[in-house]
Amino acid sequence: MNIDGVAYRSVWVDQDDGWSVRILDQTRLPWTVEILRLTHEDEVAHAIRSMQVRGAPLIGAVAAYGLALALRRDASDAALERVAAMLGDTRPTAVNLRWALDRMLKALRPVAAAARAEAAYEAAGAIAEDDVETCRSIGQHGLPLIQAIAARKPGKPVNILTHCNTGWIATVDYGTALSVIYQAHDAGIPVHVWVDETRPRNQGSALTAWELGRHGVPHTVIADNAGGHLMQHGEVDIVLVGTDRVTRQGDVANKIGTYLKALAAWDNDVPFWVALPHSTLDMRVRDGLREIPIEERAADEVLNTTGRLPSGEVVTVRTAAPGSAGANPAFDVTPARLVSGLITERGRCDASEAGLLGLYPEFAALAAE
Ligand SMILES: CSC[C@@H](O)[C@@H](O)C(=O)COP(=O)(O)O
């Protein structure tokens, strides 16, 4: 996607040296567009943990490149396994991280050490390309949902509520739920997006609002708690979110607060759709509530907030009462029964095992385990 007319992806190999890895530092957005150069797997691990890169598909692709960086220096079997395990431990909830590293291990274990680094860059590049094409297709398969709503209210914008950031910076390009919104906007459908602020880290107000603004998509930032009220008053036509892991029965893990939006949507008959690439499917687990590990992040993220002063200085300030403790579960699980449907690169389906197997029959054996 474009920043001020220049096409970017969220991760790429440096064209000058041909091996270091470039990312946009998302902790600096929306104030500064800063590109970081990563040269070591420890820098990649730090970038994922500190959320310089974030978003389920993107952390998988960046971790894959992290493995390639490590193998340039040591391509032994031991290094391959050790670095894959280290990168896999950086964040627990998004299954895309494990999916990407498993795919890398499968490709690289049979390769001789001398040829491994080159093969690793190729495999990481293939993961990145796969994500771009996948996310583009997700947008196409979601588009008819928006077209159908637009046809029912000619001349009026389709009001879409979204949570967290599911845009091109959360993937390698295009995004998941935002891919649908971009493609609807680009097709000339009038859309307006209610952007949940998404405390504690403000992925909505900082990242989604920035992306939508750069693309010219009309949007309004709202407090996380405003969604239910807007739905009660008919101001939301559809909720579109992404996900970090979908189980074989269609339960959806996503950014904390997603579940409350699904409950409000259910109570107000507002369709609640979830967009995901195949790399977000975890057909090995069924019950999302019991089986998906939920990341607990530092309490400081809740007790503090970060913003820019009129002077331009970006500062973090304490907003909670001095001395209070904080808790910061970073994701929640929305049960499949509250999900109207799933949008994937292969089409749309029910949030159920039958729905998923209809689109992904190759997982039938795995799902039967
Ligand atoms: C790419 S869309 C799905 C999710 O990755 C997104 O909604 C989300 O929850 C990201 O969480 P984050 O903690 O910012 O990495």
PDBQT file of the ligand as one rigid body, heavy atoms in Angstrom, charges set to zero:
ROOT
HETATM    1  C1  LIG A 401      -4.186  -9.104  10.957  1.00  0.00    +0.000 C 
HETATM    2  S1  LIG A 401      -5.649  -9.002  11.679  1.00  0.00    +0.000 SA
HETATM    3  C2  LIG A 401      -5.780  -9.920  13.166  1.00  0.00    +0.000 C 
HETATM    4  C3  LIG A 401      -5.097  -9.509  14.345  1.00  0.00    +0.000 C 
HETATM    5  O1  LIG A 401      -3.723  -9.743  14.205  1.00  0.00    +0.000 OA
HETATM    6  C4  LIG A 401      -5.372  -8.149  14.915  1.00  0.00    +0.000 C 
HETATM    7  O2  LIG A 401      -6.722  -7.845  14.983  1.00  0.00    +0.000 OA
HETATM    8  C5  LIG A 401      -4.798  -8.194  16.284  1.00  0.00    +0.000 C 
HETATM    9  O3  LIG A 401      -5.452  -8.604  17.211  1.00  0.00    +0.000 OA
HETATM   10  C6  LIG A 401      -3.377  -7.842  16.416  1.00  0.00    +0.000 C 
HETATM   11  O4  LIG A 401      -2.921  -7.807  17.743  1.00  0.00    +0.000 OA
HETATM   12  P1  LIG A 401      -1.531  -7.169  18.096  1.00  0.00    +0.000 P 
HETATM   13  O5  LIG A 401      -1.418  -7.404  19.584  1.00  0.00    +0.000 OA
HETATM   14  O6  LIG A 401      -1.598  -5.726  17.738  1.00  0.00    +0.000 OA
HETATM   15  O7  LIG A 401      -0.484  -7.934  17.325  1.00  0.00    +0.000 OA
ENDROOT
TORSDOF 0
